[in-house]
Amino acid sequence: MGLATVFLFRERLARLTVAGIAISLLGCLMIIWVDVQAAGASAAGVSATSARAAGAAPQPLLGNMLALAGALCVSAYLLTGRHVAARFSLLTYVTLVYSAAAFVLLAAAVAAGVELWRYPAAGWWALVGLALGPQLVGHTAFNWSLRRLSPTFVALSILGEPVGSAILASLLFTEIPGSLQIVAFATLLGGIAVAALGERQAPRPESSAA
């Protein structure tokens, strides 16, 4: 994201922002390393029969690659939103974007032959919760932030999601992170904090209609 804003839009990054990106990247690499090490130890200590009984062997590299692909898509989304959303009010922009996303997803599901009506009521309520919470509130907050903050910092702040996920996992599923994971999370959050200081030094984008 930072490189894209520099090379595509000629925006300058504050030194603290660059430092924050580097620290956050270090935290992400630490999380990946811990995941890979834990998966390797787990695979070595579990028999093939037990692995089959569990359903599937852990694939941290695949998960991290999917996370990287998601991060690239989010970066493109934020960069586009930064320069397109300024032409519309926030309500108009999110209505257009969310409606288009819903239409594309529905068309993809129909084309793939997914029988949506077979989902139980609990599944539909879960989808409604996801639409109202992470989508309507979360993504709208990101789009609102783009009118006041740089897309680089907004994208960097999203990296804090694994920390939130780890907290929820520890509370809901008693999956307590190890000491190395806690250090990695602290490094990641530290990078975001340093970038926030750099954001205060950077020129603010002009706010458009809300």
C-alpha positions in Angstrom: 0.0 0.0 0.0 2.7 2.5 0.9 4.7 1.8 -2.3 1.5 2.2 -4.3 0.7 5.6 -2.9 4.2 6.7 -3.5 4.6 5.5 -7.1 1.0 5.8 -8.4 -0.2 8.9 -6.6 3.1 10.7 -5.8 2.2 10.9 -2.1 5.1 11.3 0.4 5.2 9.1 3.5 6.4 10.5 6.8 9.5 8.8 8.3 7.5 7.5 11.3 4.9 6.0 8.9 7.7 4.1 7.1 9.1 3.0 10.4 5.6 1.8 11.5 5.2 -0.2 8.3 8.6 -1.9 8.8 7.8 -2.7 12.5 4.3 -4.0 11.6 5.8 -6.1 8.8 8.2 -7.6 11.3 5.3 -8.4 13.5 3.5 -10.1 10.6 6.6 -12.2 9.8 6.8 -13.2 13.4 3.2 -14.4 13.4 3.8 -16.4 10.2 6.9 -18.0 11.7 5.2 -18.9 14.9 2.3 -20.5 12.9 4.6 -22.5 10.7 6.6 -23.7 13.7 3.5 -24.7 15.6 2.0 -26.5 12.6 5.3 -28.4 12.0 5.5 -29.5 15.7 1.8 -30.5 15.6 2.2 -32.5 12.4 5.3 -34.3 13.8 3.5 -35.3 17.0 0.2 -36.4 15.5 -0.3 -39.7 13.7 -1.8 -39.9 10.2 -4.9 -41.6 11.6 -5.4 -38.8 14.1 -4.9 -36.2 11.4 -7.5 -37.9 9.2 -9.9 -38.1 12.2 -9.4 -34.4 12.8 -10.5 -33.7 9.2 -7.4 -32.1 7.7 -3.8 -31.3 8.5 -3.1 -27.6 9.4 -1.9 -25.6 6.4 -0.5 -22.4 7.8 1.3 -21.5 4.5 -1.9 -21.7 2.6 -3.7 -19.7 5.2 -1.0 -17.0 5.2 -1.0 -16.9 1.4 -4.8 -16.4 1.4 -4.3 -13.7 4.0 -1.7 -12.0 1.8 -4.1 -12.2 -1.2 -6.8 -10.6 1.0 -4.5 -7.9 2.1 -3.6 -7.0 -1.6 -7.4 -6.9 -2.4 -8.1 -4.6 0.6 -5.2 -2.3 -0.4 -6.6 -2.0 -4.0 -10.0 -1.4 -2.5 -8.8 1.4 -0.2 -6.7 3.0 -2.9 -9.7 3.0 -5.3 -12.0 4.3 -2.6 -9.6 7.1 -1.6 -9.8 8.6 -5.1 -13.3 7.6 -6.2 -15.3 8.2 -3.0 -14.4 11.8 -3.0 -16.8 12.3 -5.9 -19.8 11.1 -3.8 -21.2 11.4 -0.3 -20.3 8.5 2.0 -23.9 7.2 2.0 -24.0 7.2 -1.8 -20.6 5.6 -2.1 -21.2 2.7 0.3 -24.6 2.1 -1.2 -23.2 1.7 -4.7 -20.2 -0.4 -3.5 -22.1 -2.7 -1.2 -25.0 -3.2 -3.7 -22.5 -4.1 -6.4 -20.7 -6.5 -4.1 -23.9 -8.2 -3.1 -25.0 -8.6 -6.8 -21.6 -10.1 -7.8 -21.6 -12.5 -4.9 -25.2 -13.6 -5.6 -24.4 -14.1 -9.3 -21.3 -16.1 -8.4 -23.3 -18.3 -6.0 -26.0 -19.0 -8.6 -23.4 -19.7 -11.3 -21.7 -22.2 -9.0 -24.9 -23.9 -8.3 -25.0 -23.1 -4.5 -28.4 -23.9 -3.1 -28.8 -20.9 -0.8 -32.2 -21.9 0.4 -30.8 -25.0 2.1 -28.9 -23.0 4.8 -30.5 -23.3 8.2 -32.1 -20.3 9.9 -29.1 -20.0 12.3 -26.8 -19.7 9.2 -28.9 -16.9 7.8 -28.9 -15.0 11.1 -25.2 -15.4 11.2 -24.9 -13.9 7.7 -27.2 -11.0 8.8 -24.9 -10.4 11.7 -21.9 -10.3 9.5 -23.6 -7.9 7.1 -24.7 -5.5 9.9 -21.4 -5.7 11.9 -18.2 -6.2 9.9 -19.7 -5.0 6.6 -22.1 -2.2 7.4 -20.2 -0.8 10.5 -16.7 -2.0 9.9 -16.2 -1.3 6.2 -18.2 1.9 6.4 -15.8 3.0 9.1 -12.9 2.3 6.8 -14.5 4.3 4.0 -15.2 7.2 6.4 -11.6 7.1 7.6 -10.3 7.4 4.1 -11.8 10.9 4.0 -9.6 12.0 6.9 -6.7 9.6 7.0 -4.2 8.3 4.4 -5.1 4.9 2.8 -1.6 3.7 3.9 -2.5 4.1 7.6 -6.0 2.8 7.2 -4.7 -0.4 5.5 -2.0 -0.7 8.2 -4.6 -0.4 11.0 -6.4 -3.4 9.5 -3.4 -5.5 10.3 -4.6 -5.3 13.9 -7.4 -7.8 13.0 -5.4 -10.9 14.0 -4.9 -9.5 17.4 -8.6 -9.0 17.8 -9.2 -12.5 16.5 -6.7 -13.9 19.0 -8.5 -12.1 21.9 -11.9 -13.5 20.7 -10.4 -17.0 20.3 -9.0 -16.9 23.9 -12.3 -15.7 25.3 -14.7 -17.9 23.3 -12.6 -21.0 22.6 -10.0 -20.9 25.3 -7.2 -20.8 22.7 -4.5 -18.9 24.7 -1.7 -17.5 22.5 1.9 -18.5 23.4 4.5 -16.1 24.6 6.1 -15.7 21.1 2.7 -14.9 19.6 2.1 -12.3 22.3 5.4 -10.7 21.4 4.5 -10.8 17.7 1.1 -9.2 18.5 2.8 -6.5 20.6 5.3 -5.8 17.7 2.4 -5.5 15.3 0.5 -3.1 17.5 3.6 -1.1 18.1 4.1 -0.6 14.4 0.6 0.7 14.1 1.1 3.1 17.0 4.3 4.4 15.4 2.5 4.9 12.1 -0.2 6.7 13.9 2.4 9.2 15.1 3.6 9.6 11.5 0.0 10.1 10.4 -0.2 13.2 12.6 2.8 14.7 10.8 1.4 14.0 7.3 -0.9 16.4 5.5 -4.6 15.5 5.9 -6.7 14.7 2.9 -9.5 17.1 2.3 -12.9 15.9 3.7 -15.7 15.6 1.3 -19.4 15.5 1.9 -20.4 12.9 4.5 
